[in-house]
């Protein structure tokens, strides 16, 4: 009897959100579906334990999971180029003439960029748009706190809590739980709602930091080729995992 009950629970279909939770979920999905790409100048300031990493450069982001960042130098070519595309991370350090390649996941993104997020979560964080997970199990609208109303999203891969404006769908905060790196992201926007950056806290990983945008352009169109890095001949190539 007990085994039958456990089996029934395991195969039970996800609960369909109703009422205000369903409306908020639809609003969130609609806002996320509007995002195609962005480009901006970005200042990244990340502290992990006692180490601090500061990078300034050109950022390209394309849905659903492609990213390119070029750390700029005062003169000449970029000092560092990092791309995440089609499940691969490639980083080329021009100063050392070294390339690092490996799977694109939270661990490799943390090692290279200091941002401990999967490619999909990283795109969501950089764009300020949060798509409901494909394997959504439940959605619950929570009572407002100091940051406003929020939506709790539970899936097989973990839990997301999204603070959003219930009229516009604009995301104010994103909490990621159950992944290799838990994180809280607080967005900064101007008076018209335009994204200006965000602050990141991943306390369990001893990571804090911020990303600030300048000259941000959304929906301008970015060619897929921009996310492919050709490592120069003679460069030392290492695997990262």
N, C-alpha and C positions, 0 to 999 in steps of 0.2 A: 504493500500500500504506500509506504514511504517512498520507495524507489519510483513508483508511478507518479507520485506528486512532484518529486524533484524533476523527473523527465518532462512533465507537463509545464512546469515553470520555466525550464530551460528552453522549451520550444514555443513559449508564449509569444505572440506577436508584439511588436513595440506598441506602446500606448499612444494613440493619436491625441495631440494637443487640442484643447477645446477653448472656446471663449477668448479672453484677452491674450492668453499664451499663444494661441493659434494666430491671432492677428499680429502679435509682436514677431513671431517666427516668420511669417510671410513678409513683413516689412523688412526684417533683417536680410532675408534671402533676396528680396528685390533690390535692396541697396548693394548687396554683394555682387549680384549679377550685372550691375551697371559698370563695374570696374573692368577695364581692359588692360590699361598700362599706365605707368607714370614715369616721369624723368625729373630729376632734381639734383641740385648740389646738396650734399649731405655732410654734416659734421657728426661723427660718431665718437662718443666718449664712453668707454667701457672700463669698469674696474672689477677685477676678479681676484679676490683675496687682497694681497698687497700689490698686485701688478695692475698697471693702468695703461690702457691703449687708446690713443687718440688718432683718428684718421679723418681727413677731409678729402672729399672726392665727388665724382659724378656717379649717380645712382640711376639704374634702369630697372624697372620692375614690370613684369608681364604675367598676367593670369594664365594658367593657374599656379605655376611654380617655377618661374624663370627669373633670375636676378643677375645683374652685372654691377660690380662696383669697381671703380678705378680710383685708387689713392693718388691724388695729384701731387706733382712736384712743382716748385717755383719755376723751373726751366726744364724743357725737354719732355720726354715721354713719361707716362705714369710710373710711379714707384712700385705699385702693386696692382694687379688685375685679378679679380675673383669673379667667377661665374658659377651659377647653379642652373643646370638645364638638363632636362630629360633624365633626372635621377643621378647626375654626376656633378661633383664639385671639382673645379679646376682653379688653382691659384698660381700665378706667376709672379715671383719676386724679382724685379728687374735689377735691384741692387746686388743681390747674390747670384743672379742668373740661375735661379732654382725654380722648379715647378713642383706643385703638390697636387696629386689627383686622388680621388676616392669617391665613395658613395656619398650622395647628398643626404645628410640626416642631421639630427640635432647635435650629435657629438662632433661631427666634422665642422659644422657651422660655428659651434662654440670654440673650437680650436683655432679656426682661421679668422673669424670675424668677431668672436666674443659674444655672439648672440645665440643662445642655446635653444634654437627652435628648428622644427622640421621645415622643409621648403614651403609647404602649404601654409603652415602657421607663420613662417617668416614673411611670406607675401601678404598674408592678412594683416600682420603687425605693421609692415611698412606702408600698406595702403589704407589702413584704418577701416577696412571692410571685413566683416566676419561672415563667412558662409556657413550655414548649418551643416554639420557633418553628414556624410552620405549614409552612415549607419546609425542615424539618430534613434535612440531608444525612447527618450522622453524629453519633454520641454515643459518647464514650469516657470511662470512669472512670479518673481519674488517681490516682497514688500520693499518699498523705497528705503534707502539708507542715505548717508551723507552724499553719496555719489549719484543718487537717483534710483529709478526702477531698474531691475536687472532680470535677465532671462537665464535660467539654468538649463544647460543642454547636456544630456547624458548619452554617451555612445559607447560602443565596445572598446574604443581606444582611450576613453577617459571622460573627463568632464570639462566643460567650458562654462564660464559665467560671463555674460556680456551685459554691461550697463549701456543702455541706449535711450535715446529720446523716442518716446512712443508716438510722437506725431511725425517726425521726419525719418526715423530709423538711424540717425547719426550715432555712431558708437563712441562712448566716452571712456570706457575702460574694458579691458579683456583680461580675464584670469584663466590660465591654462593649468589644469590639474590632471595627474595620472600619466603624463608623458615622462620621458627620461629626465626632463628638466621642468619643474613647475615654475610658472612665471606670472607676474602681474604687470600689465602694460597700461599706462595712463596716457591718454592722448592729449596733445596741446593743439588748440584750434584758435583761429582769430574770430572776430565778432560775427563774421558771416558763415562760420563753420568750416572754413578751408583748413585743411590739415597743415600744421606747422612742425610737427614732430611728435615724439613720445618719450616717456620715461619708462625704464624697464627695471624690474626687481625680481631676481630669482634667488631668494634667500637661501634655500637649501644648497644651491650651487655656489654661494658666496659671490654672486654676480649682480652688480647694479650698473646702471648707465643711462644714456640718453642718445637720441638721434634727433637732430634739428635740420629742417629743410629750408632751402632758399630757392627761389625761381622754380617752384614746382609746377609741372604741366601734366594734366591727366588727359588720357584719350588721344594723345598726339600720334599714336601708331609707332611701333618699334619692330623692325625686321628680326626674324628669328636668328639670322646670321650674327647679330650683335651679341648673342649669348654663347658664341663659339669662340674659344681662345686657341690660337695656333701658337704652340710653344716653340720658341726659336731653337734652331739646330744648335747643338752643343750645350744646351741647358741641362743641368742635372735634374732628373725627375725622381721624385719619391712618392710612395703611396702613403695616404693618410687614412686612418680608420678610427 
